[in-house]
Amino acid sequence: MVSEDDLAAALARPGAGWLRGIGYHESVAGLIDRHWLDRAQPHRPVRVQHRTGRMWVFNTAGLERLLATGRAPPPGLEREGGAWTGRLYDEDGWLRQALGGAPPDLAVVGQALARLGVTGVTEMTPQNDAVMAAHLAAARRDGALPQRVVLAGRAELADAALEAGITLGPLKIHLHEAHLPDYEASVGEIRAAHARGRPVAVHCVTEVELAFTLGALREAGVLAGDRIEHASVTPPWALEEIANLGLAVVVQPQFVQERGDQYRAEIPRADWPNLYRLKSFADLGLALAGGSDAPFGGWDPWAAMAAAVARTTRQGQRLNAGEALTPEAALDLFLADPLSLGRTRVVAVGQAADLCLLGRPWRQARGALSADLVRATWLDGRRIDDGVDQA
């Protein structure tokens, strides 16, 4: 949706239970609050998540339901003039407890990914712990999530007993420029992870976050597998430092298509060359892989590949066209081994039979990258998309 009227219409749904929205951006209706939501939907509880994932906005009915749980309001529940605004910042743990939330059923996700040719996922939520590991294991046992899973998250995740099909991923560090952690503590956190043989993955969407991360990694030392997540803004000095440190980079090329028009409108033209680099990383020989950032970005890898090649926005404008990749390089983003991003997986004798079958030869498919190309998906030689059910 692209307008205030669109959002209001989407919220005006009858019902009694929670109505939840995700992916909100201020370009739709500004910095909304509970009063705005009350005008759109006064009768049922509503919560809308900002596309960064850092803020929820509740209408009055939703706020009252939260406070009625008896839990003390957290520091992140905003007040203005002594009254609640309905905005809740960085309090997902409190919210989960207040709502009695449970991890979602993954059957729809697992099958949707299988139809896209996806045989493995990397779950990068910073709060991932043993509870999430158990949930994912149960989803794999009952077939709801057929894909292999690499699970990143908290430091204590390294002590969890992970079942077959779930592999420990890096320690995830999620930085927020407005509230950066203590620098020395961050260096210590990286060193502690490295001491256990575990690399780190650091969320960097601003130049400040990237500068903080590169300084901390330079001081702590780099372990094979250490990576920058997003690298949304990478000026030349940082590009050189990433290369000097030998870090891997995980990019989300679909954001050029999904959000590029907003970037062009909000970011000074002089800074556009630093946005969502791809070819610059590849030319330096860095280990480069693609991710979705779902649910904050689209989860279709074929759309991401197409965006990496075209570098066009929804309105058809080119953004940083010099960073475009060839179709082959775009495909390699999603063939990177999640545990060794510099290695591209190939079909070969002795390899696990994780396969995606396309409906036409690559020489034809490369010119029209789309999920429509996918005809079947196998994991360990067993078909997992819903075309054929094989136990």
JOTA-V899588 format. One record per residue. N is the residue number from 0. RES is the residue in one letter. D_LAST is the distance of its C-alpha to the last C-alpha in Angstrom with 1 decimal. Layout:
[[N,RES,D_LAST] [N,RES,D_LAST]]
//
This chain:
[[0,M,40.5] [1,V,43.7] [2,S,46.5] [3,E,47.8] [4,D,47.7] [5,D,44.0] [6,L,43.2] [7,A,45.4] [8,A,43.8] [9,A,40.3] [10,L,41.5] [11,A,43.4] [12,R,40.4] [13,P,41.1] [14,G,39.4] [15,A,40.0] [16,G,37.3] [17,W,37.0] [18,L,36.9] [19,R,35.6] [20,G,36.2] [21,I,35.3] [22,G,36.7] [23,Y,40.3] [24,H,43.1] [25,E,46.9] [26,S,47.4] [27,V,46.2] [28,A,48.7] [29,G,50.1] [30,L,49.6] [31,I,48.7] [32,D,49.4] [33,R,49.1] [34,H,52.0] [35,W,50.4] [36,L,47.2] [37,D,49.3] [38,R,50.9] [39,A,47.6] [40,Q,45.9] [41,P,48.2] [42,H,46.4] [43,R,43.0] [44,P,41.9] [45,V,41.0] [46,R,39.8] [47,V,39.6] [48,Q,38.4] [49,H,40.3] [50,R,38.3] [51,T,39.2] [52,G,37.3] [53,R,40.5] [54,M,42.1] [55,W,41.2] [56,V,43.8] [57,F,44.1] [58,N,46.2] [59,T,48.6] [60,A,46.3] [61,G,43.6] [62,L,46.1] [63,E,47.5] [64,R,44.1] [65,L,43.5] [66,L,47.0] [67,A,46.8] [68,T,44.2] [69,G,47.2] [70,R,46.0] [71,A,48.7] [72,P,48.5] [73,P,47.4] [74,P,49.5] [75,G,47.3] [76,L,48.1] [77,E,50.9] [78,R,54.3] [79,E,57.1] [80,G,60.5] [81,G,59.1] [82,A,56.6] [83,W,52.8] [84,T,51.7] [85,G,48.1] [86,R,46.9] [87,L,44.8] [88,Y,44.5] [89,D,42.2] [90,E,41.4] [91,D,37.6] [92,G,37.5] [93,W,40.3] [94,L,38.7] [95,R,35.3] [96,Q,37.2] [97,A,39.5] [98,L,36.8] [99,G,34.6] [100,G,31.9] [101,A,28.3] [102,P,25.8] [103,P,24.0] [104,D,20.6] [105,L,18.6] [106,A,16.0] [107,V,18.4] [108,V,19.1] [109,G,15.7] [110,Q,14.8] [111,A,18.4] [112,L,18.3] [113,A,15.1] [114,R,17.1] [115,L,20.0] [116,G,18.3] [117,V,18.3] [118,T,16.2] [119,G,18.4] [120,V,21.0] [121,T,24.2] [122,E,25.4] [123,M,29.2] [124,T,30.6] [125,P,33.7] [126,Q,33.2] [127,N,29.7] [128,D,29.9] [129,A,28.1] [130,V,27.4] [131,M,25.6] [132,A,23.7] [133,A,22.6] [134,H,21.6] [135,L,19.5] [136,A,17.8] [137,A,17.0] [138,A,15.6] [139,R,13.3] [140,R,12.2] [141,D,11.5] [142,G,9.7] [143,A,13.0] [144,L,13.9] [145,P,11.4] [146,Q,14.4] [147,R,16.4] [148,V,19.5] [149,V,23.1] [150,L,25.1] [151,A,28.9] [152,G,31.4] [153,R,34.0] [154,A,35.7] [155,E,34.5] [156,L,30.9] [157,A,31.6] [158,D,31.9] [159,A,28.6] [160,A,26.0] [161,L,23.0] [162,E,19.5] [163,A,17.3] [164,G,16.4] [165,I,19.7] [166,T,22.9] [167,L,26.4] [168,G,28.2] [169,P,31.9] [170,L,34.3] [171,K,34.7] [172,I,38.3] [173,H,39.0] [174,L,42.6] [175,H,44.7] [176,E,48.0] [177,A,50.0] [178,H,49.1] [179,L,48.5] [180,P,48.0] [181,D,50.6] [182,Y,50.7] [183,E,51.3] [184,A,48.6] [185,S,46.1] [186,V,47.2] [187,G,46.7] [188,E,43.2] [189,I,42.3] [190,R,44.0] [191,A,42.2] [192,A,38.8] [193,H,39.8] [194,A,41.1] [195,R,37.6] [196,G,36.3] [197,R,34.8] [198,P,35.7] [199,V,36.6] [200,A,35.6] [201,V,38.5] [202,H,38.5] [203,C,41.5] [204,V,42.3] [205,T,46.1] [206,E,48.6] [207,V,49.8] [208,E,46.4] [209,L,45.9] [210,A,49.4] [211,F,48.7] [212,T,45.4] [213,L,47.0] [214,G,49.9] [215,A,47.8] [216,L,45.6] [217,R,48.8] [218,E,50.3] [219,A,47.3] [220,G,46.2] [221,V,43.0] [222,L,39.9] [223,A,37.5] [224,G,34.9] [225,D,37.3] [226,R,36.9] [227,I,38.4] [228,E,36.2] [229,H,37.5] [230,A,40.9] [231,S,41.8] [232,V,45.5] [233,T,46.4] [234,P,50.1] [235,P,51.3] [236,W,52.4] [237,A,49.0] [238,L,47.3] [239,E,49.5] [240,E,48.9] [241,I,45.1] [242,A,45.5] [243,N,48.0] [244,L,45.7] [245,G,42.7] [246,L,40.4] [247,A,37.1] [248,V,36.9] [249,V,33.9] [250,V,35.0] [251,Q,34.0] [252,P,35.4] [253,Q,34.4] [254,F,37.1] [255,V,39.7] [256,Q,38.4] [257,E,37.7] [258,R,40.8] [259,G,43.1] [260,D,45.5] [261,Q,46.1] [262,Y,46.6] [263,R,49.1] [264,A,50.9] [265,E,51.0] [266,I,51.2] [267,P,54.4] [268,R,54.2] [269,A,55.3] [270,D,52.1] [271,W,49.7] [272,P,49.4] [273,N,48.0] [274,L,45.1] [275,Y,41.5] [276,R,42.4] [277,L,39.9] [278,K,41.9] [279,S,44.4] [280,F,41.7] [281,A,40.3] [282,D,43.8] [283,L,44.4] [284,G,41.4] [285,L,39.8] [286,A,36.1] [287,L,34.9] [288,A,31.6] [289,G,30.5] [290,G,29.3] [291,S,29.0] [292,D,30.8] [293,A,28.6] [294,P,29.5] [295,F,33.0] [296,G,32.1] [297,G,29.8] [298,W,26.3] [299,D,25.9] [300,P,26.4] [301,W,27.5] [302,A,30.3] [303,A,31.3] [304,M,31.5] [305,A,33.6] [306,A,35.8] [307,A,36.3] [308,V,37.6] [309,A,39.6] [310,R,40.9] [311,T,41.9] [312,T,42.1] [313,R,41.2] [314,Q,44.8] [315,G,44.5] [316,Q,46.7] [317,R,46.0] [318,L,45.8] [319,N,46.6] [320,A,45.7] [321,G,46.7] [322,E,43.5] [323,A,41.2] [324,L,38.7] [325,T,37.8] [326,P,34.4] [327,E,33.3] [328,A,34.5] [329,A,32.8] [330,L,29.4] [331,D,30.0] [332,L,30.4] [333,F,26.7] [334,L,25.8] [335,A,27.8] [336,D,26.2] [337,P,26.2] [338,L,27.7] [339,S,30.1] [340,L,31.0] [341,G,33.4] [342,R,30.6] [343,T,28.8] [344,R,25.3] [345,V,25.2] [346,V,22.9] [347,A,24.0] [348,V,23.2] [349,G,22.1] [350,Q,20.8] [351,A,17.3] [352,A,15.4] [353,D,15.6] [354,L,16.8] [355,C,18.2] [356,L,19.2] [357,L,22.5] [358,G,24.0] [359,R,27.3] [360,P,28.7] [361,W,29.6] [362,R,33.3] [363,Q,32.9] [364,A,30.4] [365,R,32.7] [366,G,35.2] [367,A,33.1] [368,L,30.6] [369,S,28.4] [370,A,24.9] [371,D,25.3] [372,L,24.8] [373,V,21.1] [374,R,19.0] [375,A,15.5] [376,T,14.1] [377,W,11.9] [378,L,11.6] [379,D,11.8] [380,G,11.0] [381,R,7.6] [382,R,8.7] [383,I,9.2] [384,D,11.9] [385,D,12.0] [386,G,13.0] [387,V,9.8] [388,D,6.6] [389,Q,3.8] [390,A,0.0]]
//
